[in-house]
Structure formats: structure tokens, C-alpha cells
Amino acid sequence: MNPYAPSSLLAQVRPSNTTAATAFTASLRTEITRILVANTSASAATLRLFHLDGAGITLLPSGTLGVRSGTGNALTFNVYGTVADAR
């Protein structure tokens, strides 16, 4: 049994520097169900997540999810979620 809500990969980003980057911008109401972060370097790295819209981790249209790595080229962010039906 899958312990996670059904979802799709919405974004994958690997910041090359230490400035904030937009990982995902919603075009429809979107529920973020998982954020997986992998450190692909040999050293420790810090991270930050920025959620600029909605409640919980629900993005309204034009809402964004941003990421930031404390070390360039060290972290890969994978964002999974469910996008509302456009009907």
C-alpha cells in the first residue's frame, strides 16, 4: 500500500548557487503532497523552502514554491503534488 496521496512530479530543481529560486508556480489550485530533497555532494548542505501563497501547502493560481540551498550544486529538490481539475 502506498502511504502517500496520489500525486505527480511537478518540479525538479537543483540550484547552482545560494540564492532563492522558484521551484514551481501553480497555474491551477495545487496541493503539494511531498517534497524530497537529495544531497548529491560529499558535504553537508542547508536548505530553505519558501511558500508564498495559499494555506497549508496548497498553492492558488500564480502561487509559488521557492527553494534555496546553502551550497551551490549540492541539493536536488523534487516537488510532488496534485493539480485541481480545470473542468
Order of alpha helices (4+ residues) and beta strands (2+ residues): beta-beta-beta-beta-beta-beta-beta
